[in-house]
Amino acid sequence: MVSLGVAMGIGRFAFTPLLPMMLNDGVIDLPAASWLASANYIGYLVGALLCMLQPWLWARFPRLPYLAFTQLVRGGLLTTGVLTVAMAWTDMPAWPLLRFLAGVTSGVVFVFTSGWCLSQLARLGFPCMGGFIYMGPGAGIVMSGLFASGMVAWQWTAATGWLIFGLLAFVLTALVWPSLSDSDDRLLPLAPCVEKDPAAAADKVGHGSFEIFLLTLAYGIAGFGYIITATFLPVIARAALPGSPWLDLFWPLFGLGVMTGAWLATRIRPGGDLRLLLLGGYLMQALSIGISLWSPSLLGFALGSLLLGLPFTANTFFALQEVRRLRPAAAASFMGLMTATYSVGQVMGPPLVAVLMHGARTPSDTFTLSLQIAMVSLLFGAAVFFWMSRVYPVKAEEEAEWRPL
């Protein structure tokens, strides 16, 4: 939880509550902010791709130095703190590179922390507790949002905010450091990365490449569907409710929804079709965007923020469980592929805002159109999951095989 809180809540999403402060300081404008966010999401994509290619690299270059899960996570957490602090001490030309590298680190820490923790819990006989680790990003979002609210009230600069968040990352890393002790766990998934005959393995589990393609496509859509709101929520709220004293609480409320959704995911009894839960999560996020568009009020933004956050990491938990069901022999590689596709969706969101801003009369018009596009994409993703559940039903015997993992 702490590792994901640092890597995601600070390394990736601290930018969101600090963005209004950066705009107020005059160090950046909205189009530049969109491209800066994209640099971070591109880095996250690269990090996920590195994780996906890891088995291939180790298979073909056996002399590469051995790195355990915990070593990679420790290095990633320290790097997150360094890159966050550097945002306070460097000029704008260096910011895209810093945010890109922070994205790479976030992707690596997310995949390897998830893989290591889920593996440990499975060995200990508590696989259902895996959902708890995904409360970490929500906790990081709540913490960064509340800190930013205090900074705005005290009229601190965005540079001070970056410095504080960087120091916070170091403190949290120190707290979790003993838990990430060196272990013998090598950089392997829960099952062997590569089987001798991948085609035979696919026939054995009864799932073709098109089913994996659909799952990956639908998961990537979720990245695009939420990212515009998650990146620009404080800015959108300020444009709709200027002067409101509650503006800075919408982002922590989103984080609270993330934490609650992750916890609820652990309370769901094993069994059934997880794609129907993913369908429900997509519909909930589409509804959250619709509420913000139809009712840009205090209640509308509060309810929309909470509903957007509830399925955020729960969707990730369910989707990665689906990967383990469909490709148990190459779970880690396909987790990297899924994360990379999700990142592609995220990368597309901020540039869309930047492009639409050139032809719009006001920023509000840009955000309205962007959110409408995001809502439609989430509805399409929900339709894909519904179609998959009908065309590729989960077999009872197969469910019994993979759930205990």
N, C-alpha and C positions, 0 to 999 in steps of 0.2 A: 504493500500500500504506500509506504513512504517513498520507495523508489519511483513508482509511477507518479506519485504526487509531485516529486521534484522534476522528473523528466517531462511530464505533460502539463501539470498545473503551473509550473514556473517556466521550464524551458520552452514550452510552446505557447501557453495561453496567458502568461503574464502580459504579453503584448496587448491583449484586448482591453483590460482595465486601464492600462497606461496610455492607450492611444488618445483618448480625449485630452489627457494632460500634455501629450506631445503636440497635438493640434493647438492647444491653448498657448503653449510655449512658442509656437511659430516655427518649430524645427522641422515640420513635415506637413504636407497637405494630403487630402484624401486619395488622389490618384497614386501618389508616391507610397502612401501607407498600404494601398492594395498590392502594389508590387513587392513591398517589403514583406507583407504577409505571405505572398506567393513564394518568396525566397525560402522562407521557413518550411513551407509545405513541400517544396521541391526537395529540400534537404531531408525531410521525413521520408519522402519517396525513395531517395538514394539509400538512406539507412535501411529501409525495409528490403530493398533490392539486395543489399549486401548480405542481409540475413538469409534471404532466399537463395543466394548463390553460395552461401557458406559450405553446404555439403559438397557441391561441385568443386569448389576451390580446394577443400581438404582432400578430396578423392584424387585430384590431379596434381596437387602440389603437397605431397606428404611431408616435405621438409619445412613447411610453414610452422612457426612456433605454436605450441599448444596453448590455448587460452580457455580457461574454464568459464562457465556462465558468470560466476561471481566476479571474476577479474574484469570481464567486459562491463558488467553493470557498475562496478566500483569506478572504473575509468570513465564511464559515461556520466556518472553523477558528478564527479569532480569537474569534468569538462563543462557540464551544464552551468555550474557555479562560476567558472572562469569566464565563459562566454556571456553570461548575464551581467556580471560586473563590468565586463569590457564595454557593454552598451552605454554605460555611464561615462566612460573615459575616452571614447573615440568620437570622431566626426562622422557625419552622415555618409560619406563615400564608403566607409568600412562597414556600415550597418548591414547591407545585404549579405555580405560574406559571413558576418557573425550570426545572423539569423539563419542562414543556410546551414552552417555548421551546427547550430543548436538543433535544427531539424534533423540532421543526420544522427546526432547523439540521441534525440528523443526516440527515433525509430528503432535504433539498436537496443536501447534500454527497454523499450516497451516489449519488443519481441522476445528478448532473452530473459527479461524478468518474468514475463508470462510463462515461457517455456520451462524455466528453472523452477518456479514456484508451483506450477501445476504438476510437474514431475515429482517434486518433493511431497506434495499433498497426496498424490496417488500412491506413493510408496508408504506413506503413513496411514493410508486407509481413510482419508478425509477428502475425496475429490470434490465433493459438493461445496467445500469451503473456498474453492477457487474464485468464485464470484466476488469474494470480499476484497481481493487485491484490486479490483477495478473500481473500488470506492476511492482509491488513492487520487486519481485525476480530479474527481469531484471535490475532495478535501483540499487539494491544491488550488482549485479554482475559487472555492469559498475563501480560503486564506488570502490569496492574492487580491480578490475583490474587496474584502474588508480592509486590508492594508491600504489599497488604493483609495477607498472611500475616506479613510482618515487623512491620507496625504492631500486629497482635494480639499478637505475641510481646513487643513492647516496651510494650504496654498504652497505646498512643496512643488518642486520641479519634477519633470519626468526623469531627469538624470538621477535625482535622489532616489526615485522609485526603483530604477534599475539596480542601483547600488544596494538598496535594502533587500530586494528580491534575491540578488546574487549572494549576499551574506546569509540570508535565510536558507538558500540551497545548501550552503556549506554546513550550516548547523544541522539541518535535517540529515544530510549525508553522514555526518559524524555520529548521529544517533543510531542510524541503521547499519553503520559499518561493521560492528561485531556480528550481526546476523548474516552478513555476506562473507562469512569466513571461507577460506580456501577449502575446496572439496575436490573429490575425484571425478565429479560429473564432467564428462567431456561434452564438447559442443555437438550433441546429438539430440534428436527428438525423442519422444516417448517410445517410439519404435524405430527400427533401422531406417536410415534415410533412403537407401536405394536397395531394391530387391533385384535378384538376378534377372528376373523376367518381369519388367513392369507391366507388360501387356497381360500376362497371366494373372498378375496381382489385381489388375483392374477387372478382369473377368471374374476373379474369385469373389470380390466384394460386390460385383454386379452394378458398378456405376461407371458410365462412360464419360468421355471428356466433355461432351456437351452439357451434361449436368453440372460438372465443375465450372464450366464456362458461365452458365446461367447464375450460379451462386456467386461467382466472382464479380460478374457484371452488376448484379443486384446490390452486392456489398459496396462496390465502388460508387454506385448511385447515392448511397447514404452519405458518403464523404462530401459529395457536392451538395446534397440536400440540406445539410445542417450548417455548412461552413460559413455562409454569408451572414447568417444570424449570429453564429458564435464569434465571428471576427468583429462585426460592426454593431453588436447589440447596444453597448453604451452610447455610441454615436447616433444610432437610429432613435434611441429613446430620448436623447437630448434634443434632437430635431423635432420630435413629436410633442415633447413635454418640457419646453424650455423653462428653467427656473424651478422645477419640481425638486423638493428636498429628498425624494426617494430614488432619484435617477441611478445612484451608484449601488443600489441594492439589487437591481435586476440581475447583474452578473453573478453575485454570490448566490442568488436564488436559483440560477441555472446550475451552479455547482452543487447546491443542496439536492436538486432533482437528480443529478448524476449519482450522488452518493446513495440516495434512496432507491433509485432504480437498480443499482448494482446489488444492494442488499436484498431487494425483492427477488432478484434473479436467483439468489441462493436459496430462497424459500420455496421455489417451484419444485414440485415433486418430479423426479426423473420419470421419463416416459412421454409418449406423445410425439408430435411432430414439431420440432423447434422452428421450422419455417413458418408455421402459423404464428408463433410468438414474434418472429421477425416481422411478419406482415403487420401484426398489431403495433409493433414499435414504429414502423414506418408511417402508419396511419396516424399515430399519436403525434409524431413530429410534424407531419403535414398539417394536422389540426392546429398545432401550436403556432405555426407560421400564419395560418389562416386567421386565427384569433387576433394576432398582432396586426394583421392588415385590416381586418374588419372593425376592430375596436382598438385604435391606437391610444388607449387610455391607461391610467395607472393599473386598473384591474386587468386589462387586456395584456399589457406587457408582463405583469406579474404571473398571470396564469400561463401565458405563452412561454415564458422563460422556464417555468417549472416543468411543463409538459415537454419542452424541447430536451431538457436534461434527463428526464426519467429513463428513456430508452437508450441514451447515448452509449454508455459502456455496456449496458445489458445487451444491446445489439451485437457488440463485439464479442461478448462472452458466448452468446448463442451461435454466432457465425463460426467462431473458432471451434466450438463443439461439433458443428456440422462438418467442418474440415476433417476432424478426427474420425467422424463416422464414414465419410466418403473416401478418404485417403489415409487410413491408419498407418500405412507403411512409409509415408512421406509427409507426416503431419507438419513438421517444422518448415519444410520447404514451401508447402502450400499456405501455411500461415504467413510466411513472408510474402508470397504472391498476393494473398488477400489484402494484407496491409499495404502493399505497394499500389494495388488497384484503388483502395480507399484513398490513398494519398493523391493519386491522379485526379480523383473527384475533387479533393480539397484544393489542389493546385488550380483547377479551372474556375473556382468561385471568385476569388478576389480580382483576377484579371477581367472577369465579366463585369464587375462593378466599375473598374477603371475604364473599360471600353464604353459602357453605357453612359458613363458620366459625361463623356464628350458631346453626346447628342441630346442630353436631358436639360430641361430648363432649370431644375433645382436638384440638389442631392436627394431630396425626399422622393422625387419621381424616379430617380435611379434605383434607390433601395426598394421602392414598391415593385417595380418591374423585375428586379433581381429576385426578390422573395417570391413573387408569383411563379417564376421559372423554377425556383428551388422546390416549391410546393408541388408543382406538377411532376417534377422528377421523382419525388418521394412516392407519389401516388403510382407512378409507373413501376418503381421498384417493388411496391406492395403487390401490384398485379403480377409481377414476375414470380414472386414467392407463392402466390395463390395458384398460379398455373403449374409451378413445379410440384406443389403438394398434390395436385390431381394427376399429373402425368407420371411422377416418380414417387409413389407412396412408400413410406417407411415400412419395412417388413418387421414383423414381430420378433422373429428369430435374430435378425440383424441388430435390432434395438437392444436385445438382451446381451449381445456380444460386446457392444461398444460402450454402453452406459457405465459399467463398473470402472472403466478406465478413469 
